[in-house]
Amino acid sequence: MIDLATRVTAALERSVLPSVIARGGAIRVAAADAHGVVTLEVTGSPGAALPLASRIEAAVRAAVPQVTAVRVVTPGTSPPGSPPGAADGLAEAARQVLDAEVNPAIAAHRGHVTVTGADQGWIRIRLDGGCQGCSLAEVTIRQGIEPLLRARLPAMTGLTDTTDHEAGTDPFFSPEKR
């Protein structure tokens, strides 16, 4: 019988691995436990796999029904249940800046930005509402959110957008409006 990790690896190779590689990253099965929880480690460009995290999980769970949960991590990510540390402090500081200075501004476009985590100085965010799928989301991130966070948070190394923009149902600026 083929083990869970091997089946997940095969599913990744058939579905999302080519997209991740084309975006400058790599993905591998780091762990698979008896409860069906699979941990995938992504390396290379943070933007290669993290924005596809929900699609990666859906593809893996559809191909391998025994999988109950999928965790996408970067090298050096703390295991679940580890004590709060610097990453938690950085994520909370980023949340405070976003809630005070960014979210009130993008609310006019029915948008909202959420911090989904932080690792090794990298802050992960997700855009929701009118920002999800907006044709100007990348501009908002790179020319607005990222410089603001860099100015306020010296411990920040970089910013990664984990939003599945293709799943946006009501973007403020759709590609057709450009």
Secondary structure, DSSP 8 states (H G I E B T S, - for coil): ---HHHHHHHHHHHTTHHHHHHTTEEEEEEEE-TTSEEEEEEEE-HHHHGGGHHHHHHHHHHH-TT--EEEEE-TT---TT----HHHHHHHHHHHHIIIIIHHHHGGGTEEEEEEEEETTEEEEEEEETTTT-TTHHHHIIIIIHHHHHHH-TT--EEEE---GGG-SS-SS-GGG-
